[in-house]
């Protein structure tokens, strides 16, 4: 499955490239998925303890994201041991978490 297409199918989602070569999916003015080259996707995974739990389950395929990992962001290897349906659920959860933080007037 093309993860960028999946992300962009969400209500109000749009593609941006805030840094050269770094494709992201946004809702409102906030990023909910760093899609990049497609080898990995970086997502908001709730809190750091939730991220740590996911890393414990998939230590070879999930890691805390550089710089933003302390806020619960993880990088998930695409095509690794994380099942595709679970990866899609993680994208859904990241999207919902970011939408919930948007002002009501900017929510889709």
VEXNUZA-661768 format. One record per atom (N, C-alpha, C): x, y, z. Coordinates in steps of 0.1 Angstrom, whole numbers, plus 2048, in hexadecimal, padded with zeros to 3 digits. Layout:
XYZ
...
***
This chain:
8087F4800
800800800
80980C800
8058177F9
80C8237F9
80782B805
81082D80E
80D83481B
809842819
810849810
80D85780E
7FF858809
7FB8507FF
7ED8507FA
7E384E805
7E684480E
7DD84181A
7DC84D823
7E7854825
7E786082E
7DF86B828
7E186D81B
7DA878814
7CB876812
7C7869814
7B8866813
7B186B81F
7B786F82A
7B1873836
7AB881834
7A088483B
79989183A
7A389C83D
7A48A6834
7AC8B2837
7BB8B0835
7C08A3831
7CE8A0830
7D38A6823
7E08AB824
7E78B0818
7F68AD819
7FC8AD80D
80A8AA80D
8128B780D
81E8B6814
8278C1815
8358BC814
83E8C5811
84D8C1811
8548CD818
8538CD826
8598D882D
8688D982D
86E8CE82A
87D8CD829
87F8C581C
8888C9814
88B8C3807
88C8B4808
8848AC801
88489E801
87D89780C
87789F815
870899820
86189B81F
85A892819
84C893817
84488F824
83A898827
832896833
82389782F
81B891838
80D893837
80889B842
8008A683F
7FC8AF849
7ED8AF84A
7E88B3855
7D98B7857
7D98C485E
7D28CE858
7D38DC85D
7E28E085A
7E98E5863
7F78E9861
8008E0869
7FB8D586D
8048CB875
8078BE86E
8138BA86F
8178AD869
8118A1872
80C89786B
80888B872
81087F86D
817880861
81F87585C
82B87A854
837876858
84387984F
84486C846
84286E839
842862831
84F86182A
85686B826
86386B821
865862815
86F859815
87285080A
869844809
862841814
859836814
85F82A81B
86C82B81F
873820826
86E81F834
86A82B83A
86582B847
85B837848
852836851
848841853
849845862
849852864
84A857872
83C85D876
837858882
82A85B886
82985F895
81F866899
81C8698A7
81685D8AD
81C8588B8
81784C8BE
81384E8CC
80A8588CE
80685B8DC
8128618E4
81485B8EF
81E8608F9
82B8588F7
83585C8FD
8428548FD
840846902
83984490D
837836912
83082D908
826833900
82082B8F6
82A8288EA
8328328E7
83D82F8DD
8468248E2
84A8258EE
85381B8F4
84E80D8F3
84080C8F6
83A7FF8F5
83A7F98E7
8388028DD
8387FE8CF
8477F98CB
8508018D0
85E7FD8CD
8627F08D4
85D7ED8E0
85F7E08E6
8597D48DE
84E7D78D8
8487CC8D0
84F7CA8C3
8547D58BC
85B7D48AF
8687DB8B0
8727D68B8
87E7DD8BA
8877DF8AD
8857D78A3
88D7D8897
8877E188D
87A7E488F
8727EC885
86C7F9889
86D7FC896
86780889C
87280E8A4
87481C8A3
87D8238AB
8788318AE
87D8368B9
8798448BC
87F84D8B1
8778578AD
87C8608A3
88686A8A9
89086D8A0
89A8778A4
8938848A7
89788B8B2
8928988B6
8848988BC
87B8918B6
86D8928BA
8688858C1
87187B8C3
86D86F8CA
8688718D8
86E87B8DF
86A87D8EC
85B8818ED
8568858E2
8478898E2
83E87E8DD
8448728DC
83C8678D8
83C8648C9
8458698C1
8468678B3
85085B8B0
84B8528A8
8538468A4
855845895
86083E891
86283B884
85F82C882
857828878
85381A876
858816869
86080B868
86680685C
85A800854
859804847
84F7FF83E
8547F2839
84B7E8839
84F7DB833
8567D283E
8567D684A
85D7CF855
8537C685C
8557C4869
84C7BA870
83F7C1875
83E7CE874
8317D4878
8277D186D
81C7C9870
8127C6866
80C7D285F
8097D1852
8047DD84B
7F77E3852
7EE7DA857
7E27DF85D
7E57E786A
7EF7E3871
7F37EA87D
7FA7F7879
8027F786F
80880486A
7FD80E866
7F380985F
7E881285C
7E1817868
7DF80F872
7D981387F
7E181E885
7EF81C885
7F882688A
7F6834883
7F5833876
7F383F86E
7E6846872
7DB83E874
7CE843878
7CF849885
7D684388F
7D884989C
7E085689C
7EA856894
7F2862893
7E986E88D
7E286B883
7D987587D
7CF87A888
7C987188F
7BF874899
7C587D8A4
7D18798A8
7D88818B3
7DB88F8AF
7DF8918A2
7E289E89D
7D58A689B
7CB8A0896
7BE8A7894
7B88AC8A1
7BA8A48AC
7B58A78B9
7BC8B38BF
7C88B68BA
7CF8C28BF
7CD8CE8B7
7C68CD8AC
7C38D98A4
7B88E18AA
7B88EE8A8
7AD8F68AD
7A08F18A6
7958F18AC
7888EC8A6
7868F2898
7898FE897
78690588A
78F90087F
79A8F9882
7A38F4877
7A28E5875
7998DE87D
7978D087B
78F8CD86F
7928C2868
78A8BE85C
77D8B8860
***
